[in-house]
Structures are given as structure tokens and as C-alpha cells.
């Protein structure tokens, strides 16, 4: 039986990294599942700034997305860590707080919507690891990630769970390992990417988060970073760019888990939109998963970029 | 133990610090303005009496159940000095990089950039994801917000939170 999910894309993935959106559809299809879009969705909204500035309005937006998802009758599969935290917490709040539910529904009624408890919000990582399983992924791998040693960055929002954070880290690592990639162990794997801090002070984020994090990653021998969060991905790429402006040589490719899995399933790195990354993901992908002659052509271009160098 | 009070304009934060061997445990609670009253912990921890009272004088937070009455720090009588460490009620200042704020707050309610739209179509996808955009013709939450009236001009049907200071 085909598993079917309503997919919640969020904003960062479709607007910044359509390669992840494309990979999500391809990966789940290959694994025997179908993703359905959620027409008319809005921002989740953002779990840090949005909820801090406008908590009540944030709850209305979340409830609207949940109410629309409920109409589909399918689980809501969320591709972004931040969206996942926002929607799970909103679902929890609305399911147990009658007053908040009544207020929210007063607004939603204007649109003919009503929030009712019961929407099952799922992280794509939990779904891949627990519903589908690493073994199923391993069976679909046609191009193993040979020579890829990756540092896994789980992201704060995925760590905030009833489970021990270490278990959440293991989930991401097990999925990345299913592609054949070697997992690099590094001490700062649960350190924040620095995105919230960077919105207030880039200097602070670079000095206190990105720099020690990248030092730790580079020291581990990793030649790539894998994450399940598009915002962490953006920040780890932008953070390296900020480090370079400060004279620190670092350019480790940062790749989303779904991109990694689709590449290992035989996805063509030239036809994924990887050029929108700010780190050399496309060159890295072509080198490790592209055709042999293409890989040779790109070897010169990626020399000195793949793997990043030192952070000091 | 010790208690710290921080006035953040929109709210006051009370930090209760406890020494646990070599560690310090800090418990945090917030009083959103204009709320000024909270419960005293003196029945559970008598050592809090002086600290709570000091916060009352300096910040204007009233601790219900604290037995101490007369001023300890400020002069008695009507001297015109009231809660000198208290800040005027205001809103929280959130400093956000404009570009990042745009990504965060409006990413799903604007159109894709030309560059991203080109990549999307090249991948066989629609130029834009199926989001609710500000210019959408149907009824949607974003339109409700723009023409709302009532308690909050931006949040139809919702009351302002206490202490928002707006």
C-alpha cells in the first residue's frame, strides 16, 4: 500500500532551496510514498522571531495550516525542523487549551476553517527513520556515497523532544549512513547553527557559534556537513561566508539529508538546482555522484574547496 | 540563594538562584507589564524576605505574603523617589537583520525571486510553491489581517497580550 502524506514545505525550502523540495518528492516516491502539496499554506510561522514577537498571531497562522492539513485526512509531513517545532507545539497548545482554541477558531471561521485536534504532525526524519527505515533506504541506493565523510548537524529544533538529544542525533546519522557515507564524530554536534544569534549580531554568531562549530567539524576530517534543517543549512553556508570575510579559509559543502539520499538513489547532480547553494555542494555532488568523465572535469574546479581547509 | 530582577521594559524577569553544591540552579519567571504582583516564596524559603523586599523598593514588584513593610533602602516619606530601577513600560526591542527578517517573516507569502523561479521551472516545478500570497484572489488569513478592525488592527479576533505595551 502506498503511504501518502500531505507535505508542509515551509518557506526556506521552496524559496531558497527548491533542490530539497524536488529531492523530497523523488526520495519518498522511490520509497513507495506519495507527497501531496498543501495549497494555500502560509509561513508556519518562524519558531523563534515570529513567536517571540507575536505569539497569538503565530498561533492563528499555525492553526490555519493545521486546519487545512486536517481536511486532507493525511499525516502532515514537515520538511523543516523549525516548522516542525512550531506546528507540533501549536498542535499541543490548541489540543489542550480550550480558550486559545476558541480564540483561534474565531479568526479561522472568517475563512470557513476550523481547527480540530488530531492532526498528526510528523518530521520527515522520524518518518524516514521509523516508518520507512534505514534498511529500505539502503536497498534503494544505487550510487553509494563513497569518499564522503560527513559531519551531521541535527539542529536545535529537532533536539527539543521528549527523547534524549543523543537519540535524535543518531536518527540523522543512521539515515546519512544508509547512503554509504562515513559519519564523522565531532564534539560540537549539538551546538546551534547560530541563526537566531546572527539575526541580532553577525559578529557574535560568527565568533561564538560558527567559528567553534566549524573548527570542530574540520578537525573531525569531515568533507561535508549533512543537516535536516534548511535554516541551519542556510546559516552554516552563510556563516562560512562570514568567516571567509574575516580571513578564515573555510568552504565545507553543506548538504540537506534529502539531497544526499536522492544523490545516492541515482539523482543527477547537474539537474537538482544545487547551484543555489552558497557552499560548493554542486561541485561536491558532481565529484562523488556524477559521471566519471564529469567528475574528472570538475576535479580541478573543486580542488581546494571540497573539504574546506582550516578554521583558526 | 539569591534573587535577581531585570526590567526589560515589556516585562520584569525574576531569577531565583540556588546553590547546589558546586552548581547554581536558576529558575526564571516573567511578569508582563502592567502586572506588578507575584507570590512571595518566604514561606518556603525565609531567606527570600529581604531580597524580595529590596526588589519591591527598587523595581515596584509586590510579593504577596512577604511580611516586611517599611522601606529598607529608600528614604521614608514622600521623597518623590519611587522604584528607581524600574523602566517605563515599553515593547521588546528585537533587532533583526533586514535580509534575514525578510526570509523569516515573509518567505512563504511572497513570490520566488527570479533566480529561484528559473531554477524551479528548470526542475519541472511551478515558479512558486502553493503558498498563500499577499495578492491571492481568494479569502485568506493575510487578507483578514489587512482589513481587520477591533481589539488589534493586525490581529482580528485576538486580544492584545497583557504588557505588550503597544
Interface residues (C-beta under 8 A of the other chain):
Chain A: X9 X10 X11 X12 X14 X15 X16 X18 X19 X21 X22 X37 X38 X39 X40 X41 X42 X43 X44 X45 X46 X48 X49 X50 X52 X53 X54 X55 X56 X57 X60 X61 X64 X103 X106 X107 X108 X110 X111 X112 X195 X198 X199 X200 X201 X202 X234 X271 X272 X273 X275 X276
Chain B: X92 X94 X95 X96 X97 X100 X101 X103 X104 X105 X106 X107 X108 X109 X110 X112 X113 X115 X116 X119 X120 X122 X123 X125 X128 X129 X130 X131 X132 X136 X138 X139 X140 X141 X142 X144 X145 X154 X155 X156 X157 X158 X159 X161
